[in-house]
Amino acid sequence: MDSDVCVVGGGPAGMMLAVLLLRAGLRVTVLEKHADFLRDFRGDTIHASTLNLMDELGWADEFLRLPHQRITRLSGVFGGETHAVADCTRLPGRHKYIALMPQWDFLDFLAGKALAHDGFTLLRSTEVDGLLRDDHRRVVGVTAQGPDGRVDVRARLTVACDGRHSDVRRLLGLRSREFGAPMDVLWFRLPRESTDPDGLAFIVGAGVALVLIDRGDYFQIAYVIPKGGYDQVRADGLGALVDQVGKLAPSLAGRADALKSWDDVHVLTVVIDRLRRWDAPGVLLIGDAAHAMSPMGGVGVNLAIQDAVATARLLSAPLRQLRDAIEHDAVLPGTWSLGRHLAKIQARRLYPTVATQLLQRALGRGVIARVLQSDKPLPVPIFIKALQRFPVLQGLTARAVAIGFLPEHIGPADGQGDGRAER
């Protein structure tokens, strides 16, 4: 099977990249190791920056007809008192909110847009297990195991979008620089009543924290525990976990019995890391495959999508030029190099990645670690007090979460790029 681009991983980065490359006239094959997108541990925040991209594509109205909740304010609960942290109504642009939507709906939407193009192939239940290389050791595709046996996908470029446990990264032998994280997360759901407050809240207790994510008829719960602390939580028993949830969020006290066994609880190991180099001959890594994020703020999804947009805008024209030269036996100029273009992606996206990780690490050390190490509820942090005293600052925190650093824009459909690419 031949393609212009082989995308490994059908998550937000992979599917967004596929759609944009197809829009630029390239052939794309996406390999997704699972049979579908239905997995509860996927992040479900659709940030304002992503909604702005949907506007630029002309898809926003159709997209927002999918069931979702709109979050205009983020809050934190310290000592039983609720404090505003971010006010999205202060954001610029049309979308002054964060949408909460199950990620499988988002990915199905993008897959539907991709399927409208003849050059698109989506291989589900297909797991990469090797790299194809030419005589110069350049990657020219992947080998994989699919539901019907072995699959070889040859491509002029392979893009790894397969997450923090990237098979492509492992096969390349690339090692990331890890920055440490003080926490892990237990992920489960509890019923939600119509009388419950909506939105997203961060609740702090003694040695533990809880994030409530409104998904309409249920809450998705992120229960924050010390790094490596799952064995102790499990040893204390499911009943202790249920009791602690009720103490942190009293309105849920009678509902935590919905957890029948530990099978209802997923453990998410939190990692913050970053590759020193995001490309090798014939291959590029973006999203969590290049830089894993903490789940704080759900910003990993946003970073991955922004990576995909920059990749499509900067590489569509060079990839078409390479394809046309090969098909017509033309000779490219001596200074032409796809590797030079691949390096531009890291150069473009390094600043927002580093800035976001620095912010997450600071919050991890300054808030999360202190919460998890304390035997009593954490007092209200100074910066939270400042946000209450000067509400205009809540617009800055909203921008950092809902838009991020250096938001990207969609290039024209011909992939030639525009002035916004260099802003």
For each residue, the residues with C-beta under 8 A, 3 or more apart:
1: 29 121 151 152 153 154
2: 27 153 154 155
3: 6 27 28 29 119 121 153 154 155
4: 21 26 27 28 119 155 156 157 319 323
5: 17 18 21 26 27 28 29 155 156 157 158 159 319
6: 3 28 29 31 141 142 153 154 155 157 158 159
7: 10 14 17 18 28 29 30 31 159 161
8: 14 30 31 128 142 158 159 160 161 162 166 167 168
9: 13 14 30 31 32 33 160 161 162 163 166 287 289
10: 7 14 15 30 31 32 34 37 107 111 122 124 161
11: 14 15 42 103 107 161 162 163 287 288 304
12: 15 16 103 106 107 287 301 304 305 308
13: 9 16 17 161 286 287 288 289 304 305 307 308
14: 7 8 9 10 11 17 18 30 32 159 161 162 287 308
15: 10 11 12 18 19 30 107 110 111 114
16: 12 13 19 20 110 304 305 308 309 312
17: 5 7 13 14 20 21 28 159 161 286 308 311 312
18: 5 7 14 15 21 22 28 30 110 114 120
19: 15 16 22 23 110 113 114
20: 16 17 23 24 308 309 312 313 316 410 411
21: 4 5 17 18 24 26 28 312 315 316 319
22: 18 19 25 26 27 28 114 117 119 120
23: 19 20 117 312 413 415
24: 20 21 312 316 317 320 411 413 414 415
25: 22 119 316 320 414 415
26: 4 5 21 22 119 316 319 320 323 415
27: 2 3 4 5 22 119 120
28: 3 4 5 6 7 17 18 21 22 114 119 120 121
29: 1 3 5 6 7 120 121 122 123 153 155
30: 7 8 9 10 14 15 18 114 120 121 122 123
31: 6 7 8 9 10 123 126 127 128 142 144 151 153
32: 9 10 14 37 122 123 124 125 126
33: 9 125 126 127 128 162
34: 10 37 39 124 125
35: 124 125
36: 104 124
37: 10 32 34 42 103 104 107 108 111
38: 104
39: 34 42 103 104
40: 187 189 220 266
41: 187 266 268
42: 11 37 39 102 103 104
43: 103 295 298 300 301
44: 100 101 102 103 106 213 215 220 298
45: 98 99 100 297 298 301 302
46: 50 51 68 98 99 100 101 106 301
47: 50 51 98 298 299 301 302 401 402 403 404
48: 51 52 88 91 93 95 96 97 98 402 403
49: 52 53 302 305 306 402 403 404 407 408
50: 46 47 53 54 301 302 305
51: 46 47 48 54 55 60 63 64 94 95 99
52: 48 49 55 56 93 94 95 407
53: 49 50 56 57 305 309 408 409 410
54: 50 51 57 59 60 63 64
55: 51 52 58 60 94 95
56: 52 53 409 410
57: 53 54 60 410
58: 55
59: 54 62 63 113
60: 51 54 55 57 63 64 94 95
61: 64 65
62: 59 65
63: 51 54 59 60 66 109
64: 51 54 60 61 68 99
65: 61 62
66: 63 101 105 106 109
67: 101 105 216
68: 46 64 99 100 101
69: 99 100 101 198 199 214 215 216
70: 97 98 99 100
71: 74 88 97 98 99 100 198 199 200 214
72: 87 88 89 96 97 199
73: 84 85 86 87 88 89 199 394
74: 71 84 85 86 88 199 200 201 202 397 398 401
75: 82 83 84 85 199 200 201 202
76: 82 83 85 201 202 203 204 384
77: 80 81 82 83 201 202 203 204
78: 81 83 204 377 378 379 380 381 384
79: 204 377 379 380
80: 77
81: 77 78 380
82: 75 76 77 201
83: 75 76 77 78 380 384 387 388
84: 73 74 75 87 387 388 391 394
85: 73 74 75 76 202 384 387 394 397
86: 73 74 394 397 398 401 402
87: 72 73 84 90 391 394 395 398
88: 48 71 72 73 74 91 96 97 98 398 402
89: 72 73 96 97
90: 87 96 392 394 395 398 399
91: 48 88 95 96 97 395 398 399 402 403
92:
93: 48 52 96
94: 51 52 55 60
95: 48 51 52 55 60 91 99
96: 48 72 88 89 90 91 93
97: 48 70 71 72 88 89 91 402
98: 45 46 47 48 70 71 88 200 298 401 402
99: 45 46 51 64 68 69 70 71 95
100: 44 45 46 68 69 70 71 200 213 214 215
101: 44 46 66 67 68 69 105 106
102: 42 44 105 106 215
103: 11 12 37 39 42 43 44 106 107 301
104: 36 37 38 39 42 107 108
105: 66 67 101 102 108 109
106: 12 44 46 66 101 102 103 109 110
107: 10 11 12 15 37 103 104 110 111
108: 37 104 105 111 112
109: 63 66 105 106 112 113
110: 15 16 18 19 106 107 113 114
111: 10 15 37 107 108 114 115 122
112: 108 109 115 116
113: 19 59 109 110 116
114: 15 18 19 22 28 30 110 111 117 120 122
115: 111 112 120 122
116: 112 113
117: 22 23 114 120
118:
119: 3 4 22 25 26 27 28
120: 18 22 27 28 29 30 114 115 117
121: 1 3 28 29 30
122: 10 29 30 32 111 114 115
123: 29 30 31 32 126 144 146 151 153
124: 10 32 34 35 36 147
125: 32 33 34 35 146 147
126: 31 32 33 123 144 145 146 147 151
127: 31 33 144 145 167
128: 8 31 33 142 143 144 162 167 168 171
129: 143 144 145 167
130: 142 143 144 171
131: 139 141 142 143 158 168 171 172 283
132: 139 140 141 142 143 152 154
133: 137 138 139 140 282
134: 137 138 140
135:
136: 281
137: 133 134 281
138: 133 134 281 282
139: 131 132 133 158 172 280 281 282 283
140: 132 133 134 154 155 156 282
141: 6 131 132 152 153 154 155 158
142: 6 8 31 128 130 131 132 152 153 158 168
143: 128 129 130 131 132 150 151 152 153
144: 31 123 126 127 128 129 130 150 151 152 153
145: 126 127 129 149 150 151
146: 123 125 126 149 150 151
147: 124 125 126
148:
149: 145 146
150: 143 144 145 146
151: 1 31 123 126 143 144 145 146
152: 1 132 141 142 143 144
153: 1 2 3 6 29 31 123 141 142 143 144
154: 1 2 3 6 132 140 141
155: 2 3 4 5 6 29 140 141 158
156: 4 5 140 282 319 322 323 326 338
157: 4 5 6 282 283 284 315 319 338 342
158: 5 6 8 131 139 141 142 155 168 282 283 284
159: 5 6 7 8 14 17 283 284 285 286 311
160: 8 9 166 167 168 169 283 284 285 286 289 290
161: 7 8 9 10 11 13 14 17 286 287 289 304 308
162: 8 9 11 14 33 128 165 166 167 168 169 289
163: 9 11 166 287 288 289 292
164: 271 273 288 289 292
165: 162 170
166: 8 9 160 162 163 169 170 285 288 289
167: 8 127 128 129 160 162 170 171
168: 8 128 131 142 158 160 162 171 172 283 285 289
169: 160 162 166 172 174 176 275 285 289
170: 165 166 167 173
171: 128 130 131 167 168
172: 131 139 168 169 280 283
173: 170
174: 169 275 277 280 285
175: 275
176: 169 273 274 275 276 291 292
177: 273 274 275 276
178: 271 272 273
179: 272 273 274 357 361
180: 272 361
181: 227 270 271 272 294 364
182: 226 227 364 365 368 369 372
183: 224 225 226 227 270 294 364 368 369 372
184: 224 225 226 227 228 229 230 267 268 269 270
185: 222 223 224 225 267 268 270 295
186: 221 222 223 225 230 233 241 265 266 267 268
187: 40 41 220 221 222 223 265 266 267 268
188: 220 221 223 259 264 265 266
189: 40 215 218 219 220 221 258 264
190: 218 219 221 245 252 255 256 258 259
191: 217 218 219 255 258
192: 196 214 215 216 217 218 219
193: 196
194:
195:
196: 192 193 214 219 251
197: 201
198: 69 71 214
199: 69 71 72 73 74 75 214
200: 71 74 75 98 100 211 212 213 214
201: 74 75 76 77 82 197 211 212
202: 74 75 76 77 85 209 210 211
203: 76 77 209 210 211 212 248 249
204: 76 77 78 79 209 371 377 378
205: 208 209 210 244 247 248 371 377
206: 374 375 376 377
207: 226 371 372 373 374 375
208: 205 223 224 225 244 248 371 372
209: 202 203 204 205 223 224 248 368 371 372
210: 202 203 205 221 222 223 224 245 248 249
211: 200 201 202 203 221 222 224
212: 200 201 203 219 220 221 249
213: 44 100 200 219 220 221 222
214: 69 71 100 192 196 198 199 200 219
215: 44 69 100 102 189 192 218 219 220
216: 67 69 192
217: 191 192
218: 189 190 191 192 215
219: 189 190 191 192 196 212 213 214 215 252
220: 40 44 187 188 189 212 213 215
221: 186 187 188 189 190 210 211 212 213 245
222: 185 186 187 210 211 213 268 295
223: 185 186 187 188 208 209 210 241 244 245
224: 183 184 185 208 209 210 211 368 371 372
225: 183 184 185 186 208 229 230 233 372
226: 182 183 184 207 229 372 373
227: 181 182 183 184 270
228: 184 231
229: 184 225 226 232 233
230: 184 186 225 233 234 267
231: 228 234 235
232: 229 235 236
233: 186 225 229 230 236 240 241
234: 230 231 237 262
235: 231 232
236: 232 233 240 241
237: 234 240 241
238: 241 242 259 261 262 265
239: 242 243
240: 233 236 237 243 244
241: 186 223 233 236 237 238 244 245 256 259 265
242: 238 239 245 246 256 257 259
243: 239 240 246 247 256
244: 205 208 223 240 241 247 248
245: 190 210 221 223 241 242 248 249 252 253 256
246: 242 243 249 250 252 253 254 256
247: 205 243 244 250 253
248: 203 205 208 209 210 244 245
249: 203 210 212 245 246 252 253
250: 246 247 253
251: 196
252: 190 219 245 246 249 255 256
253: 245 246 247 249 250 256
254: 246 257
255: 190 191 252 258
256: 190 241 242 243 245 246 252 253 259
257: 242 254
258: 189 190 191 255 264
259: 188 190 238 241 242 256 264 265
260: 263 264
261: 238 264
262: 234 238 265
263: 260
264: 188 189 258 259 260 261
265: 186 187 188 238 241 259 262
266: 40 41 186 187 188
267: 184 185 186 187 230
268: 41 184 185 186 187 222 295
269: 184
270: 181 183 184 185 227 294 295
271: 164 178 181 292 294
272: 178 179 180 181 292 293 294 357 360 361 364
273: 164 176 177 178 179 291 292
274: 176 177 179 290 291 292 353 354 357
275: 169 174 175 176 177 278 285 290 291
276: 176 177
277: 174 280 346
278: 275 284 285 286 290 342 345 346
279: 283 284 285 339 342 343 345 346
280: 139 172 174 277 283
281: 136 137 138 139 339
282: 133 138 139 140 156 157 158 338
283: 131 139 157 158 159 160 168 172 279 280
284: 157 158 159 160 278 279 311 315 342 345
285: 159 160 166 168 169 174 275 278 279 289 290
286: 13 17 159 160 161 278 289 290 304 307 308 311 345 349
287: 9 11 12 13 14 161 163 290 291 300 303 304 307 308
288: 11 13 163 164 166 291 292 293 300 304
289: 9 13 160 161 162 163 164 166 168 169 285 286
290: 160 274 275 278 285 286 287 307 346 353
291: 176 273 274 275 287 288 303 353 357
292: 163 164 176 271 272 273 274 288 300
293: 272 288 296 299 300 303 356 357 360
294: 181 183 270 271 272 300 360 364
295: 43 185 222 268 270 298 300
296: 293 299 360 363 364 368
297: 45 360 401
298: 43 44 45 47 98 295 301 302 401
299: 47 293 296 302 303 356 360 401 404
300: 43 287 288 292 293 294 295 303 304
301: 12 43 45 46 47 50 103 298 304 305
302: 45 47 49 50 298 299 305 306 404
303: 287 291 293 299 300 306 307 349 352 353 356 404
304: 11 12 13 16 161 286 287 288 300 301 307 308
305: 12 13 16 49 50 53 301 302 308 309
306: 49 302 303 309 310 349 352 404 406 407 408
307: 13 286 287 290 303 304 310 311 345 349
308: 12 13 14 16 17 20 161 286 287 304 305 311 312
309: 16 20 53 305 306 312 313 408 409 410
310: 306 307 313 314 345 348 349 408 421
311: 17 159 284 286 307 308 314 315 345
312: 16 17 20 21 23 24 308 309 315 316 411 415
313: 20 309 310 316 408 409 410 411 415 417 421
314: 310 311 318 341 344 345 348 417 421
315: 21 157 284 311 312 318 319 341 342 345
316: 20 21 24 25 26 312 313 319 320 411 414 415 416
317: 24 320 321 414 415 416 417
318: 314 315 321 322 338 341
319: 4 5 21 26 156 157 315 316 322 323 338
320: 24 25 26 316 317 323 324 415
321: 317 318 324 325 332 336
322: 156 318 319 325 326 332 338
323: 4 26 156 319 320 326 327
324: 320 321 327 328 330
325: 321 322 328 330 331 332
326: 156 322 323 329
327: 323 324
328: 324 325
329: 326
330: 324 325
331: 325
332: 321 322 325 336
333: 336
334:
335:
336: 321 332 333
337: 340 341
338: 156 157 282 318 319 322 341 342
339: 279 281 342 343
340: 337 343 344
341: 314 315 318 337 338 344
342: 157 278 279 284 315 338 339 345 346
343: 279 339 340 346 347
344: 314 340 341 347 348
345: 278 279 284 286 307 310 311 314 315 342 348 349
346: 277 278 279 290 342 343 349 350
347: 343 344 350
348: 310 314 344 345
349: 286 303 306 307 310 345 346 352 353 406
350: 346 347 353 354
351: 354 355 405 406
352: 303 306 349 355 356 404 405 406
353: 274 290 291 303 349 350 356 357
354: 274 350 351 357 358
355: 351 352 358 359 405
356: 293 299 303 352 353 359 360 404 405
357: 179 272 274 291 293 353 354 360 361
358: 354 355 361 362
359: 355 356 362 363 400
360: 272 293 294 296 297 299 356 357 363 364
361: 179 180 272 357 358 364 365
362: 358 359 365 366
363: 296 359 360 366 367 368
364: 181 182 183 272 294 296 360 361 367 368 369
365: 182 361 362 368 369
366: 362 363 369 370 381
367: 363 364 370 371 378 381
368: 182 183 209 224 296 363 364 365 371 372
369: 182 183 364 365 366 372 373
370: 366 367 373 374 378
371: 204 205 207 208 209 224 367 368 374 378
372: 182 183 207 208 209 224 225 226 368 369
373: 207 226 369 370
374: 206 207 370 371 377 378
375: 206 207
376: 206
377: 78 79 204 205 206 374
378: 78 204 367 370 371 374 381
379: 78 79
380: 78 79 81 83 384 385
381: 78 366 367 378 384 385
382: 385 386
383: 386 387
384: 76 78 83 85 380 381 387 388
385: 380 381 382 388 389
386: 382 383 389 390 393
387: 83 84 85 383 384 390 391 393 394 397
388: 83 84 384 385 391
389: 385 386
390: 386 387 393
391: 84 87 387 388 394
392: 90 395 396
393: 386 387 390 396 397
394: 73 84 85 86 87 90 387 391 397 398
395: 87 90 91 392 398 399
396: 392 393 399 400
397: 74 85 86 387 393 394 400 401
398: 74 86 87 88 90 91 394 395 401 402
399: 90 91 395 396 402 403
400: 359 396 397 403 404 405
401: 47 74 86 98 297 298 299 397 398 404
402: 47 48 49 86 88 91 97 98 398 399
403: 47 48 49 91 399 400 407
404: 47 49 299 302 303 306 352 356 400 401 407
405: 351 352 355 356 400
406: 306 349 351 352
407: 49 52 306 403 404
408: 49 53 306 309 310 313
409: 53 56 309 313 418 420 421
410: 20 53 56 57 309 313
411: 20 24 312 313 316 415 416 417 418 421
412: 415 416 417 418
413: 23 24
414: 24 25 316 317
415: 23 24 25 26 312 313 316 317 320 411 412
416: 316 317 411 412
417: 313 314 317 411 412 421
418: 409 411 412 421
419: 422 423
420: 409 423
421: 310 313 314 409 411 417 418
422: 419
423: 419 420
